[in-house]
Amino acid sequence: MTYSLNWDLETLFSGGIHSAQLKAKFSQIKTDTASLGDLLDRWDVTTDAPDYHQFIKAVNQLQAIAAGIGQAGIFITAIGSADIANPDVAPMDARLQHLSTQFQTVSDKLEKVLVQVPDDHFNAMLARPELAPIAFNLRELRDHGKELLDDKTESLINQLDLDGKSAWSAHYDSLVATVNVPFHDANGQPVTLSAGQADNNLLGNADPQYRADLLPAWEQAWTDKEQLFADTLNHLAGFRLTQYKAHGITDFLQEPLKQNRLSAQTLKTIWKVVDDNKQFLLDYLDRKAALLGKKHAGWQDVEAPLTLPGSTERHFTFDQAAAFIIQHYGEFSPKMAALAKHAFEHRWIEAEDRAGKAPGGWMESAPETHEARIFMTFTGSPNDVSTLAHELGHAFHSSVMTDLPFLRQDYAMNVAETASTFGELIVADANVKAAKTDAEKISLLNAKMDNPVAMFLNIRARFLFETRFYQLRQQKLVTPAELNELMLNAQKEAFGHDLSTYSPHLWASKLHFYIDNPAFYNFPYVFGYLFSLGIYAKAQQSANFEDDYIALLRDTANMSTEELAQKHLGVDLTQPDFWLNGVALIKRDVAEFMHLTEPFVKPTNRR
């Protein structure tokens, strides 16, 4: 089967960024938002009882508007990601942000209306069959409404956000589009790499010397613009902290935890498990360094591929990757395999390796058409296959929820990373099992280690950096030099001072720090990874896995994370036992890697 490397956006809105359908959607959103505001202004709970038809109408309208904004958002994001130099994307995105702000003001109004509803009426409303499926979500809205300020102030904050937090987040994308890295190709010929191309080479190029030479050029490219990125990060965070202060929030982790429906105790337990159990991954990195002929790995080696004597780097065509994912998804869940096949056949994926694309990868669902779109750059490595499986895992999660009310589909980022990481684990294990020699198996185990190393070390460093940055930002503007120092110290702490080189400008090059919502776009990955390990272990032992797995995914926006784990897995996330079970699976892989690599380590490199 031959699949396209380019996605089809016409089924979302036809006609490109200036789509007449998109403009019509904007008009509809504006009209429906105003209508909802009028309905809420007139609504009286007493006269609407006992059937509450008008309130049900309001909630349905709220969900429909939110879905429309989501549909338009994925379309605009997709066009901008595929062509970062497209000058028409930013103005169209600004129009959508303006509509989103108007909608947020009306959504706030609904939340405040819920606060005023007496408990007896509120409970009677939730008992209505039209609202019972989203009772948890309506309680969340009511609780959030208790934190809101008066209507005029909330409306002003929402309007200011257009040129505040949201604007600075968008500005980051504009800045990244100007970052170029003067370098050379494999033959030594001069080339200019985009940020995305340089990032891919820094992490994935098979030549250790090429990576080592690229790292200082990469750092210099961000150094040249570090003041611009520092301004952006400072003002984005400053606006967020001002919002928090206005709402009486003094702990900058309170909102990220609430958005992830996660308790502070669970997060504390996760980080303790990570810190107490990272030494075996540091040992793995030392062994990897030895295989590369070094005493210590550098930053550019942490996620690098390994090709040992007797092994050739495995390369996939896009069609081979698709067939591989579909096959191995099917061993766990025929429905996962069917969804992946549908995504390839219906061109949901933008994977072409070309200049002008944004770095990284993502999946976003299109709520009105019940589709998804996946963005990445496919170069044929096993890691790319895993990335593709990761994003298709996200798409599967969304697909099993399309029949639910829109509010019930609003799952948090931490549980979102569960399905994606599960999909990635399936493919990573299948890659390892398909190895024909020890050398090839070592290479694939090394690729599989990218995830635990990222979660336990790299993302741990990001969390340490971001926490300390926000602490300092509460007092002052943070200079580029201070940001570099914060990042360098965080990386050294997380990696046990065990690397020969670091990336002090990661704070500038990593998109995650600049996303306007949610904040702290880091710890949910660690949660999702370890949580998915527990689910993966269960999948290998359960005869009824597919049904159980889908039931868990469908509940991800219907209860707290702790309640979800207790209901579907019977575990207490505030205790370390469940997380340690996941650690044990990682240790098993590292032990096999260490055993298999022993004959390949030169005696002069042993420590």
ZIDAWO-V589408 format. One line per field, one symbol per residue. phi: phi as a letter, one per 40 degrees, with the letter a starting at -180 (. if undefined). psi: psi as a letter, one per 20 degrees, with the letter a starting at -180 (. if undefined). Layout:
phi=???
psi=???
This chain:
phi=.bbccbcbccccachgcbdccccccdcccccccccccccccccbcccccccfcccdcccccdcccdccccccccccccccccaccccccdcccccccccccccccccdcccccccccddcccccccccccbdcbddccccccccccccccdccccccccccdbbdccccccddccccccbbcaacccgccabccdccccccccbcccdccccccdccccccccdbcccccdcccccccccccddcccgcbbccccdccccfbcccccccdccccccbbccccccccccdcccgbcbccdcbdbccbbbdgbbccbbcccccccccdccdccbadcccccccccccbfcbbbccacgcccgaabbcbccbfbabbbabcbhcdcccccccdcccdccdcccbcccddcccccccccccccccccccdccccccccccbcccccdccdcccdccccccbccdccccccccccccccbacbcdcccccdcccccccccgfbbcbbbccdccccddcbccaccfcbcdccdcccccccccccccbbcbcdccccccccccbbacccccccccbgbbccbcdcccccdccccccccccccccdccccdcccb
psi=ppqqiqroihigpqjahkphhghhggggggghggggggghhipphghiqihkhhggggghhghggghgggghghggggghhhnijoiigghhhhghhghhgghhghghggghghhipqhggghhghiphhihhkgghhhgggghhiiqarggghggghghhhjdghghghhgggghiipqopbrahjjppqoprggghgghhhipiohhgghhhghhghhhhghjhhghggggghghggghgggghjjoioiigghgghjlqqhhggggghggghilihhhhgghgggghhjkrgqqrhiigjqqporpjqqpppprhhggghgggghghhhohhgghgggggghjlipoiporqjqqraqrpqqnhhjlarppprooiiqhhhgggghghhgghgghhjjhiqqghiimqrhghhighghghggghgghgghiphrhghhgghhghhigghggghgghghgggghghghghhihrpprgghgggggghgggghjkkjqhqrnijhhhiohhijphprrmlfhhggghghghghhgghhiipikggggghgghijikjrrghhghgghikqoiiqigghhhghhhghgggggggghigiipphiiq.
